[in-house]
Amino acid sequence: MTANDPDQIPILELRNVSKRFGNLVVLDGLNLSMKSGDSTVIIGESGTGKSVLLKHIVGLLRPDAGEIYFHGRRIDNQSEDELVPVRRRIGFLFQLSALFDSMTVSENVGFPLTRHSSMTPEEIRLTVAENLRRVGLEGFEERRPGQLSGGQKKRVGLARAIALKPEIVLYDEPTTGLDPIRADVINELILKMKQELRISSIVVTHDMASAYKVGDRIVMLQHGRIIADGPPDFFRNSSDPMVRRFVDGHASPKDLEALD
């Protein structure tokens, strides 16, 4: 079954989505759909619209044209109040974790539960402890973000992202700034969330080791359009010059010419 199987409504679908900032076209008639349970990795050079794409999915940005559907229901034209229940079903791990420095780890993870659930304080405490165990940070409840390493902050951010038991988690550069070992811990956690909690994932990354490990499917953007789409082996074996330069990390002739 593919993401476009007519017998299954995609969990997420973008139809002809376009976005520009001034004269800069960031998304250009982009079409993308994914089925429940999949892990889709978005790659591409900086400035190709990857993070902007994630922000459209949760309604932090609205498209200039096109439509966005969640479980077959259009959401890009919903009001902020109408989007609240949709956002509860979508977790977001921000690139820099976006933790509140004035809060403890426990308070950070419990924040969405306090704001968007009817749980009692004791239920919140137990849920926070459970999710911190899931990410390997049991006993860190009373620490503050300033006492954490970069990898630990990412894990706290992930514990917060799954606090409301979302159906899909959006990961924005989850391994950026981490050494290879700590980056692989994050990769393993992404796989764990999928296997144990049946969470769908969209992972924006420049890290090809991460892309190959966590992705069922990899989508490459260039100038706001999809230029390659397939399983990891498609990218490993691709002979397309643009794909090869990115996955191998080679500068283009134009980039080298600019250096001269």
Sine and cosine of phi, psi and omega as CSV:
sin_phi,cos_phi,sin_psi,cos_psi,sin_omega,cos_omega
0.00,0.00,0.73,-0.68,0.00,-1.00
-0.98,-0.21,0.13,-0.99,0.00,-1.00
-0.89,0.45,-0.35,0.94,-0.04,-1.00
-0.98,-0.22,0.25,0.97,0.00,-1.00
-0.86,0.51,0.83,-0.55,-0.04,-1.00
-0.91,0.42,-0.31,0.95,-0.01,-1.00
-0.99,0.13,-0.11,0.99,0.00,-1.00
-0.72,-0.70,0.83,-0.55,0.08,-1.00
-0.95,0.30,0.79,-0.61,0.00,-1.00
-0.87,0.49,0.53,-0.85,0.08,-1.00
-0.92,0.40,-0.50,0.87,-0.02,-1.00
-0.56,-0.83,0.66,-0.75,0.02,-1.00
-0.52,-0.85,0.76,-0.65,0.11,-0.99
-0.92,-0.40,0.79,-0.62,-0.03,-1.00
-0.88,-0.48,0.92,-0.39,0.09,-1.00
0.78,0.62,0.70,0.72,-0.07,-1.00
-0.99,0.17,0.79,-0.62,0.02,-1.00
-0.79,-0.62,0.58,-0.82,0.05,-1.00
-0.49,-0.87,0.72,-0.69,0.08,-1.00
-0.73,-0.68,0.48,-0.88,0.12,-0.99
-0.87,-0.49,0.97,-0.23,-0.12,-0.99
0.91,0.41,-0.81,-0.59,0.02,-1.00
-1.00,0.02,-0.05,1.00,-0.05,-1.00
-1.00,0.01,0.90,-0.43,0.06,-1.00
-1.00,0.06,0.88,-0.47,-0.06,-1.00
-0.98,-0.19,-0.69,0.73,0.12,-0.99
-0.85,-0.53,0.73,-0.68,-0.16,-0.99
-0.77,-0.64,1.00,0.10,0.03,-1.00
0.89,0.45,0.67,0.74,-0.12,-0.99
-0.98,0.20,0.72,-0.69,0.08,-1.00
-0.87,-0.49,0.79,-0.62,-0.02,-1.00
-0.42,-0.91,0.71,-0.71,0.12,-0.99
-0.65,-0.76,0.45,-0.89,0.04,-1.00
-0.58,-0.81,0.52,-0.86,0.00,-1.00
-1.00,-0.10,0.35,-0.94,-0.02,-1.00
-0.87,0.49,0.68,-0.73,0.03,-1.00
1.00,-0.05,-0.19,0.98,-0.02,-1.00
-0.99,0.14,0.39,-0.92,0.15,-0.99
-0.88,-0.47,0.93,-0.36,-0.03,-1.00
-0.95,-0.31,0.79,-0.61,0.01,-1.00
-0.97,-0.26,0.73,-0.68,0.03,-1.00
-0.95,-0.32,0.86,-0.52,0.03,-1.00
-0.86,-0.51,0.16,-0.99,0.02,-1.00
0.54,-0.84,0.30,-0.95,-0.01,-1.00
-0.89,0.45,0.32,-0.95,0.06,-1.00
-0.86,0.52,0.66,-0.75,0.04,-1.00
1.00,0.07,0.18,0.98,-0.02,-1.00
-1.00,-0.06,0.05,1.00,0.11,-0.99
0.98,-0.21,0.21,0.98,-0.09,-1.00
-0.91,0.41,-0.81,0.59,-0.01,-1.00
-0.93,0.36,-0.56,0.83,0.06,-1.00
-0.88,0.47,-0.60,0.80,0.05,-1.00
-0.86,0.50,-0.72,0.69,0.00,-1.00
-0.88,0.48,-0.66,0.75,-0.03,-1.00
-0.92,0.40,-0.47,0.88,0.09,-1.00
-0.94,0.35,-0.58,0.81,-0.06,-1.00
-0.90,0.43,-0.59,0.81,-0.02,-1.00
-0.99,-0.14,0.09,1.00,0.09,-1.00
0.99,0.17,0.23,0.97,0.10,-1.00
-0.95,0.30,-0.41,0.91,0.15,-0.99
-0.77,-0.64,0.47,-0.88,0.05,-1.00
-0.91,-0.41,0.63,-0.78,-0.02,-1.00
-0.94,0.34,0.52,-0.86,0.14,-0.99
-0.96,0.29,-0.49,0.87,0.04,-1.00
-0.45,-0.89,0.37,-0.93,0.00,-1.00
0.99,-0.15,0.00,-1.00,-0.11,-0.99
-0.65,-0.76,0.51,-0.86,0.03,-1.00
-0.80,-0.59,0.75,-0.66,-0.05,-1.00
-0.84,-0.54,0.65,-0.76,0.10,-0.99
-0.84,-0.54,0.90,-0.44,-0.10,-1.00
0.81,0.58,0.63,0.78,0.07,-1.00
0.99,0.13,-0.03,1.00,-0.01,-1.00
-0.95,-0.30,0.79,-0.61,-0.02,-1.00
-0.92,0.38,0.74,-0.68,-0.05,-1.00
-0.85,-0.53,-0.27,0.96,-0.08,-1.00
-0.93,0.36,-0.33,0.94,-0.01,-1.00
-0.97,-0.24,0.20,0.98,0.01,-1.00
-0.99,0.14,0.45,-0.89,0.07,-1.00
-0.96,0.27,0.20,-0.98,0.03,-1.00
-0.85,0.52,-0.66,0.75,0.01,-1.00
-0.91,0.42,-0.63,0.77,0.01,-1.00
-0.93,0.36,-0.46,0.89,-0.02,-1.00
-0.98,0.21,-0.31,0.95,-0.07,-1.00
-0.81,0.58,-0.78,0.62,0.00,-1.00
-0.91,0.41,-0.47,0.88,0.06,-1.00
-0.93,0.37,-0.70,0.71,-0.02,-1.00
-0.91,0.42,-0.47,0.89,0.06,-1.00
-0.90,0.43,-0.41,0.91,-0.05,-1.00
-1.00,-0.09,0.04,1.00,-0.01,-1.00
-0.78,-0.62,0.90,-0.44,0.07,-1.00
-1.00,0.02,0.44,-0.90,-0.05,-1.00
-0.68,-0.73,0.88,-0.47,0.13,-0.99
-0.98,-0.18,0.96,-0.29,-0.06,-1.00
-0.96,0.30,0.42,-0.91,-0.06,-1.00
-0.83,0.55,-0.69,0.73,-0.02,-1.00
-0.98,-0.21,0.37,0.93,0.06,-1.00
0.96,0.29,-0.57,0.82,0.07,-1.00
0.83,0.56,0.67,0.74,0.07,-1.00
-0.98,0.18,0.44,-0.90,0.05,-1.00
-1.00,0.08,0.91,-0.42,-0.07,-1.00
-0.89,0.46,-0.48,0.88,-0.05,-1.00
-0.99,0.15,-0.10,0.99,-0.04,-1.00
-0.96,-0.29,0.44,-0.90,0.14,-0.99
-0.96,0.28,0.18,-0.98,0.08,-1.00
-0.84,0.55,-0.71,0.70,-0.01,-1.00
-0.87,0.49,-0.68,0.73,-0.01,-1.00
-0.93,0.38,-0.59,0.81,0.05,-1.00
-0.89,0.45,-0.73,0.68,-0.03,-1.00
-0.93,0.37,-0.57,0.82,-0.03,-1.00
-0.99,0.14,-0.14,0.99,-0.09,-1.00
-0.83,0.56,-0.77,0.64,0.01,-1.00
-0.91,0.42,-0.47,0.89,0.03,-1.00
-0.95,0.32,-0.62,0.78,0.03,-1.00
-0.91,0.41,-0.63,0.78,-0.07,-1.00
-0.99,0.14,-0.57,0.82,-0.23,-0.97
-0.80,-0.60,0.36,0.93,0.07,-1.00
-0.64,-0.77,0.21,-0.98,0.04,-1.00
-0.97,-0.25,0.36,0.93,-0.01,-1.00
-0.91,0.42,0.52,-0.86,0.12,-0.99
-0.97,0.24,0.31,-0.95,0.06,-1.00
-0.81,0.59,-0.62,0.79,0.01,-1.00
-0.93,0.36,-0.64,0.77,0.05,-1.00
-0.90,0.44,-0.63,0.78,0.05,-1.00
-0.90,0.43,-0.69,0.73,0.01,-1.00
-0.86,0.51,-0.70,0.72,-0.02,-1.00
-0.92,0.38,-0.64,0.77,0.02,-1.00
-0.91,0.40,-0.67,0.74,0.05,-1.00
-0.87,0.49,-0.73,0.69,-0.01,-1.00
-0.88,0.47,-0.66,0.75,0.01,-1.00
-0.88,0.47,-0.70,0.71,-0.04,-1.00
-0.95,0.30,-0.54,0.84,0.09,-1.00
-0.92,0.39,-0.58,0.82,0.10,-0.99
-0.89,0.45,-0.64,0.77,-0.02,-1.00
-0.86,0.51,-0.58,0.81,-0.05,-1.00
-0.99,-0.17,0.20,0.98,0.10,-1.00
0.97,0.23,0.47,0.88,-0.03,-1.00
-0.83,-0.55,0.56,0.83,0.07,-1.00
-0.88,0.48,0.72,-0.70,-0.02,-1.00
1.00,-0.05,-0.03,1.00,-0.02,-1.00
-1.00,-0.09,0.12,0.99,-0.17,-0.99
-0.80,0.59,-0.64,0.77,-0.13,-0.99
-1.00,-0.10,0.01,1.00,0.06,-1.00
-0.97,0.26,0.33,-0.94,0.07,-1.00
-0.93,-0.37,0.36,-0.93,-0.06,-1.00
-0.78,0.62,-0.57,0.82,0.00,-1.00
-0.91,0.42,-0.26,0.97,0.01,-1.00
-0.99,-0.13,0.09,1.00,-0.08,-1.00
-0.95,-0.32,0.49,-0.87,0.15,-0.99
-0.97,0.23,0.16,-0.99,0.02,-1.00
-0.86,0.51,-0.68,0.73,0.00,-1.00
-0.92,0.39,-0.60,0.80,0.04,-1.00
-0.92,0.40,-0.62,0.79,0.05,-1.00
-0.88,0.47,-0.65,0.76,0.03,-1.00
-0.87,0.49,-0.64,0.77,-0.04,-1.00
-0.94,0.34,-0.60,0.80,0.10,-1.00
-0.90,0.44,-0.67,0.74,0.04,-1.00
-0.87,0.50,-0.60,0.80,0.03,-1.00
-0.94,0.34,-0.66,0.75,0.05,-1.00
-0.86,0.51,-0.63,0.78,0.05,-1.00
-0.94,0.35,-0.64,0.77,-0.04,-1.00
-0.89,0.45,-0.48,0.88,-0.03,-1.00
-0.99,-0.17,0.08,1.00,-0.10,-1.00
-0.85,0.52,-0.62,0.78,-0.04,-1.00
-1.00,-0.02,0.25,0.97,0.01,-1.00
0.82,0.57,0.86,0.51,-0.04,-1.00
-0.94,0.33,0.30,-0.95,0.08,-1.00
-1.00,0.06,-0.42,0.91,-0.04,-1.00
-0.61,-0.79,0.63,-0.77,0.08,-1.00
-0.86,-0.50,0.73,-0.68,0.06,-1.00
-0.98,-0.17,0.83,-0.55,-0.02,-1.00
-0.94,-0.35,0.89,-0.45,0.00,-1.00
-0.98,-0.20,0.97,-0.23,-0.01,-1.00
0.77,0.64,0.86,0.51,-0.12,-0.99
-0.92,0.40,-0.35,0.94,-0.04,-1.00
-0.95,-0.30,0.06,1.00,-0.01,-1.00
-0.87,0.49,0.72,-0.69,0.05,-1.00
0.99,0.13,0.05,1.00,-0.02,-1.00
-0.96,-0.28,0.52,-0.86,0.09,-1.00
-0.94,0.34,0.27,-0.96,-0.10,-0.99
-0.84,0.55,-0.56,0.83,-0.02,-1.00
-0.95,0.32,-0.74,0.68,0.01,-1.00
-0.92,0.39,-0.56,0.83,0.06,-1.00
-0.88,0.47,-0.63,0.78,-0.02,-1.00
-0.94,0.33,-0.48,0.88,0.11,-0.99
-0.87,0.49,-0.69,0.72,0.03,-1.00
-0.90,0.44,-0.67,0.74,0.05,-1.00
-0.85,0.53,-0.69,0.72,0.00,-1.00
-0.90,0.43,-0.59,0.81,0.02,-1.00
-0.93,0.37,-0.61,0.79,0.06,-1.00
-0.87,0.49,-0.69,0.72,0.04,-1.00
-0.91,0.42,-0.62,0.78,0.00,-1.00
-0.90,0.44,-0.67,0.75,0.02,-1.00
-0.88,0.47,-0.61,0.79,0.02,-1.00
-0.93,0.37,-0.71,0.70,-0.10,-0.99
-0.97,0.26,-0.68,0.73,-0.09,-1.00
-1.00,0.08,-0.61,0.79,-0.09,-1.00
-0.95,-0.30,-0.04,1.00,0.01,-1.00
0.85,0.53,0.65,0.76,0.00,-1.00
-1.00,0.02,0.75,-0.66,0.15,-0.99
-0.97,0.24,0.42,-0.91,-0.08,-1.00
-0.67,-0.74,0.62,-0.79,0.27,-0.96
-0.84,-0.54,0.87,-0.49,-0.10,-0.99
-0.89,-0.46,0.90,-0.43,0.11,-0.99
-1.00,-0.03,0.81,-0.58,-0.05,-1.00
-0.40,-0.92,0.40,-0.92,0.21,-0.98
-0.97,-0.22,-0.10,1.00,-0.14,-0.99
-1.00,0.04,0.97,-0.23,-0.08,-1.00
-0.94,0.35,-0.51,0.86,0.08,-1.00
-0.88,0.48,-0.66,0.75,0.05,-1.00
-0.92,0.39,-0.70,0.71,-0.02,-1.00
-0.85,0.53,-0.71,0.70,-0.02,-1.00
-0.92,0.40,-0.55,0.84,-0.08,-1.00
-0.98,0.21,-0.67,0.74,-0.15,-0.99
-0.99,-0.17,-0.25,0.97,-0.13,-0.99
-1.00,0.01,0.77,-0.64,0.27,-0.96
-0.98,0.20,-0.47,0.88,-0.08,-1.00
-0.56,-0.83,0.62,-0.78,0.05,-1.00
-0.85,-0.52,0.72,-0.69,0.02,-1.00
-0.86,-0.51,0.78,-0.62,0.00,-1.00
-0.95,-0.30,0.80,-0.61,0.03,-1.00
-0.98,-0.20,0.56,-0.83,0.13,-0.99
-0.55,-0.84,0.85,-0.52,-0.02,-1.00
0.79,0.61,0.66,0.75,0.09,-1.00
0.98,0.22,0.15,0.99,0.03,-1.00
-0.82,-0.57,0.43,-0.90,0.08,-1.00
-0.99,0.15,0.85,-0.53,0.00,-1.00
-0.94,-0.33,-0.21,0.98,0.05,-1.00
-0.41,-0.91,0.61,-0.80,-0.10,-0.99
-0.42,-0.91,0.87,-0.50,0.01,-1.00
0.05,-1.00,-0.03,-1.00,0.04,-1.00
-0.94,0.33,0.23,-0.97,-0.02,-1.00
-0.79,0.61,-0.64,0.77,-0.03,-1.00
-0.90,0.44,-0.48,0.88,0.06,-1.00
-0.87,0.50,-0.65,0.76,-0.02,-1.00
-0.98,0.21,-0.59,0.81,0.05,-1.00
-0.87,0.50,-0.60,0.80,-0.12,-0.99
-0.97,-0.25,0.06,1.00,-0.08,-1.00
-0.91,0.42,0.62,-0.78,0.09,-1.00
-0.97,-0.26,0.05,1.00,0.02,-1.00
-0.90,0.43,0.81,-0.59,-0.08,-1.00
-0.85,0.53,-0.63,0.77,-0.03,-1.00
-0.93,0.37,-0.67,0.74,0.04,-1.00
-0.91,0.42,-0.70,0.71,-0.04,-1.00
-0.89,0.46,-0.66,0.75,0.01,-1.00
-0.87,0.50,-0.64,0.77,-0.04,-1.00
-0.95,0.30,-0.77,0.64,-0.09,-1.00
-0.93,0.36,-0.46,0.89,0.04,-1.00
-1.00,-0.01,-0.19,0.98,0.02,-1.00
0.95,0.30,0.67,0.75,-0.01,-1.00
-0.95,-0.31,0.70,-0.71,0.05,-1.00
-0.93,0.38,0.53,-0.85,0.02,-1.00
-0.98,0.20,0.34,-0.94,0.08,-1.00
-0.83,0.56,-0.58,0.82,0.02,-1.00
-0.90,0.43,-0.65,0.76,0.03,-1.00
-0.90,0.44,-0.68,0.73,-0.02,-1.00
-0.92,0.39,-0.61,0.79,0.02,-1.00
-0.89,0.46,-0.61,0.79,0.01,-1.00
-0.90,0.44,-0.53,0.85,0.02,-1.00
-0.93,0.36,-0.49,0.87,0.01,-1.00
-0.97,0.23,0.00,0.00,0.00,0.00
